[in-house]
């Protein structure tokens, strides 16, 4: 199987993240490789998680994903299957809740608009990580747009 490139941030949270990223990749039969996540990228990713976790519960669930899709793309103007796939891919322990380290482990792979050539070549499929929630909307783009809307309000 191919490698999965996972990005990590500061030393304070890298241990928990490394464990969840390793678990995430093992479930997919791949080996994890770490590269640095810039402070700005890590901050934006965390702000997206916090926007989705509007109640401050420490996790997001399917209803949070639906709410974000409704707000950004319009009610019913998104792929429900894409949101269900996102839950399946991110929820490592299958409890119906995505906590920060699960969110970060998955989203770090999909945060930028393009993958580097090595990770595409080494993966089983060039699009295996790209969850589309609309005709031209990636999951990461939905989260970024939702974060921007919440910050404006």
C-alpha positions as a printed NumPy array, in Angstrom:
array([[  0.   ,   0.   ,   0.   ],
       [  1.001,   3.611,  -0.425],
       [  2.078,   6.215,   2.088],
       [ -0.266,   8.756,   3.564],
       [  1.267,  12.127,   4.281],
       [  0.035,  13.62 ,   7.545],
       [  0.985,  17.044,   8.78 ],
       [  1.562,  17.864,  12.418],
       [  1.916,  21.004,  14.482],
       [  3.529,  21.92 ,  17.765],
       [  4.984,  19.445,  20.246],
       [  2.136,  19.918,  22.744],
       [ -0.384,  18.   ,  20.677],
       [  1.789,  15.905,  18.35 ],
       [  1.742,  12.744,  20.499],
       [ -2.033,  12.401,  20.551],
       [ -2.198,  13.399,  16.892],
       [  0.499,  10.892,  15.936],
       [ -1.42 ,   8.095,  17.627],
       [ -4.676,   8.94 ,  15.906],
       [ -2.992,   9.457,  12.538],
       [ -1.234,   6.102,  12.898],
       [ -4.529,   4.463,  13.831],
       [ -6.262,   6.212,  10.942],
       [ -3.652,   5.048,   8.431],
       [ -3.506,   1.486,   9.82 ],
       [ -7.24 ,   1.182,   9.242],
       [ -6.548,   2.028,   5.616],
       [ -3.499,  -0.24 ,   5.222],
       [ -0.999,   2.579,   4.769],
       [  2.076,   3.976,   6.498],
       [  2.013,   7.47 ,   7.972],
       [  4.612,  10.108,   7.111],
       [  4.65 ,  13.407,   8.992],
       [  5.425,  16.854,   7.587],
       [  5.01 ,  20.15 ,   9.378],
       [  1.765,  22.07 ,   9.375],
       [  2.391,  25.802,   9.435],
       [  1.132,  27.732,  12.439],
       [ -1.34 ,  29.624,  10.211],
       [ -2.689,  26.373,   8.731],
       [ -2.988,  24.784,  12.175],
       [ -4.803,  27.853,  13.496],
       [ -7.229,  27.913,  10.562],
       [ -7.894,  24.199,  10.963],
       [ -8.579,  24.642,  14.679],
       [-10.878,  27.599,  13.996],
       [-12.856,  25.448,  11.559],
       [-13.253,  22.749,  14.185],
       [-14.347,  25.304,  16.776],
       [-16.853,  26.853,  14.348],
       [-18.349,  23.419,  13.683],
       [-18.386,  22.669,  17.426],
       [-20.639,  25.644,  18.091],
       [-21.72 ,  24.38 ,  21.533],
       [-18.12 ,  23.883,  22.715],
       [-18.726,  20.199,  23.486],
       [-15.277,  19.143,  22.257],
       [-16.636,  17.199,  19.298],
       [-18.629,  17.562,  16.097],
       [-21.248,  15.192,  14.789],
       [-23.291,  14.64 ,  11.654],
       [-25.785,  17.393,  12.549],
       [-22.904,  19.883,  12.647],
       [-21.85 ,  18.818,   9.138],
       [-25.425,  19.184,   7.852],
       [-25.735,  22.639,   9.425],
       [-22.487,  23.782,   7.778],
       [-23.581,  22.429,   4.385],
       [-27.018,  24.056,   4.701],
       [-25.478,  27.427,   5.574],
       [-22.746,  27.43 ,   2.929],
       [-24.291,  25.536,   0.014],
       [-27.999,  25.974,   0.707],
       [-30.463,  23.464,   2.064],
       [-30.339,  20.287,   0.003],
       [-27.706,  21.652,  -2.423],
       [-25.005,  19.239,  -1.271],
       [-24.135,  15.567,  -1.463],
       [-25.461,  13.832,   1.633],
       [-23.297,  10.844,   0.726],
       [-20.208,  13.065,   0.916],
       [-21.114,  14.173,   4.44 ],
       [-21.776,  10.57 ,   5.495],
       [-18.433,   9.567,   3.996],
       [-16.754,  12.354,   5.971],
       [-18.212,  10.984,   9.214],
       [-17.11 ,   7.466,   8.333],
       [-13.584,   8.566,   7.415],
       [-12.982,  10.887,  10.389],
       [-14.75 ,   9.074,  13.243],
       [-11.979,   6.616,  14.147],
       [-13.668,   5.006,  17.13 ],
       [-17.102,   4.945,  15.461],
       [-18.92 ,   6.681,  18.324],
       [-20.691,   9.221,  16.093],
       [-18.47 ,  12.053,  17.308],
       [-15.394,  13.583,  15.714],
       [-12.997,  14.972,  18.307],
       [-10.159,  17.383,  17.548],
       [ -7.408,  14.777,  16.994],
       [ -9.65 ,  12.753,  14.631],
       [-10.6  ,  15.906,  12.711],
       [ -7.005,  17.049,  12.512],
       [ -5.646,  13.651,  11.464],
       [ -8.023,  13.467,   8.516],
       [ -8.212,  17.126,   7.508],
       [ -4.434,  17.607,   7.528],
       [ -4.333,  15.283,   4.541],
       [ -6.896,  17.338,   2.666],
       [ -6.316,  20.904,   3.775],
       [ -4.526,  22.341,   0.767],
       [ -6.051,  22.627,  -2.691],
       [ -3.575,  20.194,  -4.21 ],
       [ -1.659,  17.189,  -3.046],
       [  2.031,  16.932,  -3.669],
       [  3.042,  14.662,  -6.545],
       [  4.669,  12.046,  -4.326],
       [  1.566,  11.513,  -2.162],
       [ -0.629,  11.213,  -5.261],
       [  1.73 ,   8.709,  -6.874],
       [  2.047,   6.65 ,  -3.687],
       [ -1.664,   6.522,  -2.903],
       [ -3.979,   3.806,  -4.171],
       [ -6.056,   6.419,  -5.944],
       [ -5.397,  10.068,  -6.682],
       [ -8.829,  10.976,  -5.353],
       [ -9.178,   8.557,  -2.436],
       [ -8.847,  11.376,   0.114],
       [-10.975,  13.973,  -1.707],
       [-14.492,  14.005,  -0.314],
       [-16.745,  16.143,  -2.463],
       [-19.817,  17.629,  -0.804],
       [-20.995,  19.581,  -3.831],
       [-20.338,  19.523,  -7.567],
       [-17.209,  21.672,  -7.122],
       [-16.89 ,  21.77 ,  -3.339],
       [-14.389,  19.737,  -1.357],
       [-15.039,  19.023,   2.313],
       [-12.141,  21.275,   3.356],
       [-13.567,  24.136,   1.273],
       [-16.951,  23.715,   2.973],
       [-15.325,  23.93 ,   6.403],
       [-13.28 ,  26.995,   5.45 ],
       [-16.351,  28.799,   4.069],
       [-18.366,  27.901,   7.166],
       [-15.607,  29.244,   9.413],
       [-15.592,  32.525,   7.481],
       [-19.401,  32.861,   7.794],
       [-19.349,  32.151,  11.521],
       [-16.511,  34.645,  12.107],
       [-18.465,  37.368,  10.297],
       [-21.607,  36.84 ,  12.373]])
